[in-house]
Amino acid sequence: MSMDKKLSEEGADWIAEMVSEDLGGFVPAELVDLIMEFELQIRASENDPEMSHTMMTEKLIPFLEAEGVPLKEGALTPAVIGEILFWEDEFYSMAGQSRKIRS
């Protein structure tokens, strides 16, 4: 699934805001944008557009670590990545580009 750059940026901003509100902390839009970018690469390379959030989270972690994103308690955790993926699904749905994800 691809989105134009402007819509993708709006999505990253909105998702970051929703996750920040839900979790009571700050999630930068740049992090969400990075996750969205890596997620597209992973879905394409694995030829699995319906990959579950759990599996996607596992596959995202090495990509994020390679970019120097701190992945530990008090920083970016698998639970936060899962929350970002959930709100990403919501955004895609609102943008008229719903996607089907395995549970």
Secondary structure, 3 states (H helix, E strand, C coil): CCCCHHHHHHHHHHHHHHHHHHHCCCCCHHHHHHHHHHHHHHHHHHCCCCCCHHHHHHHHHHHHHHCCCCCCCCCCCHHHHHHHHHHHHHHHHHCCCCCCCCC
